[in-house]
């Protein structure tokens, strides 16, 4: 069934076509994350076949591709994504600015198909996170955090898999490395995010007696996330980007990004060959 976001996207394209502008723009499912005037910013229009992710474009360009908006087609869905090419061809799946005007307190269906602006703060969509990370090979996740003094930290999980909607987009993470704290698989706050299902304000899959996505800090709810009971990290709370000791209400962070990329790691068993409980 077509989600509300996809339907709105298709409607938006139809209206643009009626007023004589972008009839030729490919039918991307998440065009609702772009303003009409931003369609012309998409850098790889006019293709017959589309790359599966930003990394494929980066590789084909031998590392010369520009940062920006590109059409990609992971597992059948044609979507637009922001590609962080200068960092090595990462597909951005989340970006938030503290006190963002984009509301992250959203429903299951909104997290499913994405919201916000691809050129600014956004959530790409759980369906696309699933499609990207479940492609052949392995995918890794990078979290990038920038604090109020412009000090940047990163952390990577290799591999990453976001399962499908039938298992509530459960998060599966592998080994961590980076300059940031491992806030998703380490339990220093007594909360584990690895292996958790996704929870939104209208769908409670967490391990707390209430719904973690509804709990407010200074009047702002937590937003959708892979909550435990509740969080040692949460990048979707609009007023405090939270990542254990790296980003919190005492040590404010200004920006966060989540991005995924095909892993260069080729040794070891493929993701599909490993029992899920061991990931
Ligand atoms: Ca609960």
Boltz pocket constraint, residues with backbone or C-beta under 6 A from the ligand:
constraints:
  - pocket:
      binder: B
      contacts: [[A, 204], [A, 205], [A, 206], [A, 207], [A, 208], [A, 209], [A, 210], [A, 211], [A, 212]]
      max_distance: 6.0
